[in-house]
């Protein structure tokens, strides 16, 4: 039987490519973290705004996918406000429905600074294409074991 960690892999290839890891998945909340490394940074060594947008849309879509009974969702609009920079080796946390990215000060684990706030508009309840059904089944199986 797969453990929770192995179930959370393979859910979103672009997020995995930058090192994002899911901590919680439900119809009410999707949370995870990202260790900001050079692969997620712009040349000035701060988190790239496109990475913030990727995290916002991907996690909002995953939460909506679960909330609408695992039907297909499609992002139609993304509005993101970049409020503060996140530099190398800072953990960034995110949650869905109010998509916000937080910067944690590693020396003060309880201090969080809002770095980004997003609104994602999605179309839900679309049929799942045949080529995507395996991913939906993986998410359903993981969600059922939470």
Secondary structure, 3 states (H helix, E strand, C coil): CCCHHHHCCCCCHHHHHHCCEEEEECCCCEEEEEECCHHHECCCCEECHHHHHHHHHHHHHHHHHHHCCCCEEEEEEEEEEECCCCECCCEEEEECCCEEEEEEECCEEEEEEEEEEEEEEEEEEECCCHHHHHHHHHHHHHHHCC
